[in-house]
Amino acid sequence: MEAFTFSYPTKNYFGQGAARKALAEELPKYGKHVLLAYGGGSVKRNGIYDEVLAILKEQGKEVTEFAGIMSNPTYRKVQEGARLVREHRIDLILAVGGGSVLDCCKAVSAQAALEEDLYDYEYAKHKVPTAGVPMGVIVTASGTGSEQNAGAVITYEEKNWKGPLWGTAASFAVLDPYYTKTVPMRQVISGAFDTLSHCLETYLGTPREPNLSDVMNESVMRSVIENIRKVKADPEDMQARSELMWASAMAENGVLKLGKVTDFQCHMIEHQLGAYTDCNHGCGLAVIQPELYRHLAPEAPAQFARLAREVFGVAEQESELATALAGVEKFADFIEEIGLPTTLKAMGIEDKAVLHAVAATSIRTPGCAKKLTDEEIEDILLHVLG
């Protein structure tokens, strides 16, 4: 394992009814001005908005609403939120929703406390924000693990760029598995697949030799696969939903990444695909990842073979590479089994010029088994065009 320093700031409240317990304990720590952030209005339809607003009023808070956060939050939306925070002198940002709402608010928190443009600060000056407006989150759709860290994925439309911005980690997070019943099953499955993808892209980084972080990761991945199957078979299975929600947190709270330089090359490619097409993140990963791994397995056959054996239950083949590739096929079969798309055309993406642009603009990650060329990425995307 590589050398590391680890600290963990987010306090998690897990279980049914966790929102009331968390807010009763946490809200008195902050001033009276709260920014209540949410997405397209589903929190109002499913009753979560009324529940949270009532608790805020009970606590004597003055609420400013920040609504309409989209599924791929834009840099323009981040700036809108930052203006609200400044204008209303917000003491606490309370983000209610899935990863998109949380990501947007983490960036809002950092931008509101920064006099400079956040994107330029990070990508031109190569600095990381050290201050932000305090934030708490209530997760309604799990999978991204966004509540566990300071990273935010934002789409900068004017630049045709979708990528990471460093924001502010939540001081506290509410993880109530019952809230996930309020989102469509397709979103539950694609979110859980994002969790699996996070685990895979952590596991397949360096070092490539067996280590404790990877052994723990194998257990999380097996759990995610098992519980996706369970919740797909029975949407009322709250034990399965609970396991998936905590697995999402484990994938992104830093524990599985200790001593690792992560891969996340598939995420970088999918982010750019999202920048050009506004596609669903989990579905985009599901289409790209098996083909990418077919391409990468020959570069790290022992690592991919271990994944095949320990996570996908593949028996030893005639060579490590054969075992590795058999594991990739089991992975691809699982994606088809749970009903996620397997081609870009199934997602409504057919423009080859877009794929060329995605390949040319995708970030290359240091933990990937190979530094991919533009041509290799474009070829991978063309193979899954359909």
N, C-alpha and C positions, 0 to 999 in steps of 0.2 A: 504493500500500500504506500501511496505517496504521503508526505508530511501534510498535516492539516491542523487548522484551528477551528473549533466548533463551539458555537453558542446558539441558543434557541429562544427567541423572544416571545413567540406567540402562545398565549394561554388558551387552551382548547376546552370548550364546554360541549361534551358529547352526550347525545341521547334524546329521547322524546321529552319535549317540554324544556329543552335547554335554553331557549331564547329568553324566557322570563327569568330564569335563574341567573343567566349571564348578565342581562341588562340591569337587573336589580343590584348586582354586585359591582358592575363596571360603570354605569352612568354617573353615579355620584362622584366619581373621580375627575369628571370633566366639567367645563363651563356649560352654560345653558343653551348655547347655539349649536344645533346639530344639523348637518347636511344629510338628508335621507336620500340615498341614491339607489336607483333601480332601473330595470330595463324597459321592455315594451308594454308593460301593464299587466302581465300575468300574475304578478304578486297581488294586484288588486282583485283580480278575478278569483284567485284561490284563497283569499282571506288572510294571507300572511301580512300584507300591507296594513290592514285594519288592526291586526294583533300587535304589530310592532309600533304603529302610531299610537295606539292606546297606552302602551307601556311608556312611550316617550312623554306623552301628556301627563301620565300619572307622576312621572319624575320631574314635572315642571319644565320641560325642555321647550325651547322655541325652535320649530322645525322649518327648514328651507328644503324644498324638494329639488332633486336633480334627476329628472326622468329621461327616458328615451335612449338609454345607452344600448347601442346596437351589438349584434353578435360578434362582429369584428370591430371593436371600438376604434374610433379614428382619433388622430392627433387633434383635429379640430374640436372634437368632443372633450378631450382632455383640457384644452384651453378654455372651453366654456365652463367646465366644472371648476377650474382654478379661479376664474373670474368670480364665480358665485361664492367660493370660499373666502376670497379677499373682501368682496363687497359686504358680505353678511358677517364677517369676522367669526367664522366658524371655529368652534372649539373641538368638535369631533365629527369626523366623517363616518357615517354608518352605511356600509354597502350591503344591500340585500339582493342576492341573486346568484348566478353562476359565475364562472371564471371571467367572462367578458366584463361584467359589472365590477368585479373585484380588481381586475387588471386596470381598467380605466381609472378607478379611484386611487389605486396605488400611485399611478402617474400624476393624478390630480393633486394628491397630497404633496408630492415632491415639487411639482411645478408651482403650487401656491406659496411655498416657502422659499422659492428661488427667484431672484430678480432677473436672471437670464433665461433664455429659451432652453428648455430641458433637453431637446434633441441636440442642439448645438453644444450644450454643456457636456453631454456625454460622448457625442461622436466627433465633434471638432476639437474640443479641449481635452477629451478623454478623462473626464472627471466623473466621480460618482457623488450624487447628493448625499449629504450627511444629516439633513434635517427635513422634517415634514410635519404636516398637520396630523395629530393623532387619529387613528382609524381603527374601527372594529368592523367585523364582517359577519353576516348571517348567510350561510350557504344554502341555496335552494336546489342547486343542480351540481352534483359532485362529479369529479373526473379530472379537472385541471390541477387540483391541489394548490390553486392560486392563493388560498387563504394562509398558506404555510410559509410564504417567503416574500421577498421584496421585488421579485421580477414581474414585469408587465409586458404583455405582447400587444403592440399598438400598430395600427395601420396608418401610415402617413400617405394619404391619397395623392397629394401633389407630387410626391417623390416616387410613386409606385413602389413603396417600401412597406413591408410588414416585418417587424422584428422586435427584439427585446429592448426595453427601457428599464433602468433601475429606478424603482419608486420607493415607497415606504411600506414596510411589513406591518401587518395588523397587530395591534396590541392584544386583541382577543378575537376568537373565532367561535361561532356557534355552528355545531355540526349535528343537526337533527335529521336522522334518516327519514323520518316521516314526511319532511318537506319534499323529498325527492319524488313522492307520489304525485306531486302537483305538476310535474313536467311529462311530456309525451315519452312513451317507451323508446322511441327512436333516439331521443336525446339522452335517455338513461344509458342505452347501449353504446352510443358513440362517445359519451363521456367516459364510461368505464374503459372503452378501448383506448382512449387518450391516456388513462392511468397505466394500462399495460404498455403502451408505447413509451411513456416516461421511464418505466422500469427497464424495458429493453434497451433504450438508448443510454441509460446509465450503466447497465450491465456490460454493454458492448464497447465501452470505452477502455482506457488504459488505467492500471495495468491489466494485461490480458490473462495473467495467471490467476488461479483460484485465490480468493481472499474472503474475509469475513463479511464485508459489505455485500459481495456477490452471493454468498450463501444465504444471507438474509433476504436478498432480492429474489432469489429463486423461490423462496416460500411465498413471498408476496405475489409474484407472478402466477404461481399455481393457484393461489387463493382467488385472484382476480378472474382467471379463466373459469374456475369452478363456479364462482358466484355470478358471473355473467350468464352462464348456462342456467343457473337456478332461477334468477330473476326473470329471464326470458321465458322460462317454462311457467313461472308463477309470479306475476307482478306484485302479488300481495305478500311475498316472502320477505318479511322485514328483517330477518336475520341476514339474508343475502344482501339486502340493501345496506344494512349496517356495515357488513364486511367490506363492501365496495366503497363506502364513504370513508372508512378508516384507511383502506388501502390507498385511496387517492391522496390522503394526507401523508401517509408513509412515503409515497413515491416522491413527494416534493418538500418534505420537511428537512431534508439534508442528511438524514441518517444513512440512507442507501448510497449516498454520494461521497461519504467519507473515504478519503484516500483514493478517489477516482478522478480521472480527467474524462468527462463524459463525452459521448458520441454526439447525439442530437442532430446528426446530419439530415435525417428524414424530416425533423421538425423545421429545419432551416429551408429545405426545399418546399415543404408544404406551406410555410409562412409566405413565401413569395408567390406560390400558386394562389393563396388567399388574397394577396395584395392585388393581383390582376383579375381575380374572378369572384371574390367575396364568398368562397365556398365554405361548406361546413368543415371545421378543423378535423374532427375525429374521422369523418369519412375520407377526407383527403389523405390522412395518414394511412388508413386502411388500404387504399388503392396503391400508394407508393411503396409502402414499407416492404412487402414481400419481394418485389422486383429489385429494390435496392439491396436487400440482403442476399438475393441470388448473386448479385454482382460483387458483394463484399465478402461473402463466405470464403472464397479462395484466398483472400488476403489474411485471414485469421481462422483457419480451419479448426484448430483445437478449441478455441473459444466458442465458436458457433456449434461445434460438436457437443461441447459440455452443455450449452443451452438446450440443444436438441434432446439430450438424454435427461437432464434434470428437470426441465420444464415441460417439454412436449412428449416425454415418454418414448422416445425413439430408441429402438434396439441398435446395438453396434452394427455398423455396416462394414463393407470390405475395406474402407479407409476412413480417416477422419473427415475428409471432405465430403464423402458420400453420406456420412452420418449428419454432417452439418446441413447439407442440402436437403436431406430427408426431413430435418427439423423445420427448415424454411417452408417446405410443402405442407407440413402439418399446421404450421402457422397460417398459411394461406387458406387451408381447408377450414380452419376455425373461423376466419373472417367471413367466409361464405356461409358457414353454418349459422352464424349469429345475425346474418342478414344485412351486413354492411356492403357497400358497393365494391366491386373489384375492377372497374374500369373508369376512366375519366369521362367517357361518353355517358355512362350511367349517372354521372353527376352533372351532365349538361355542358361539359367542357370538351370542345372539339377543335378549337383554333390552334393550329400548329405554331403560328407566330407567337402566341402567348407562351407556349411551352419553350420556345427558343429564348424568349425574354426571361422566363423563370430560371432557366439554366444559367443564363449569363449574369443574373443578379443574386443568386443564392449564396449566402455566406458559407464558407468552408470551415469545418470545425476541427480542432486539433485532436480530439479523441477518436475520430473516425479511423477505421482500419486502412483507409486509403484517401489521399487528397484527390478528390474527383475533379476531372476537367469539365468544362462547359459541355463538351461533346458527350461525355459519359452521362451526365445528368439528363441532357436532352434525349439521349437514346433510351434511358430508363423510362422517362415520361412517355416517349413514343411507344414503348412496349406495352404500356398500360392504357393507351388511348382507347383501345377497344374497337 
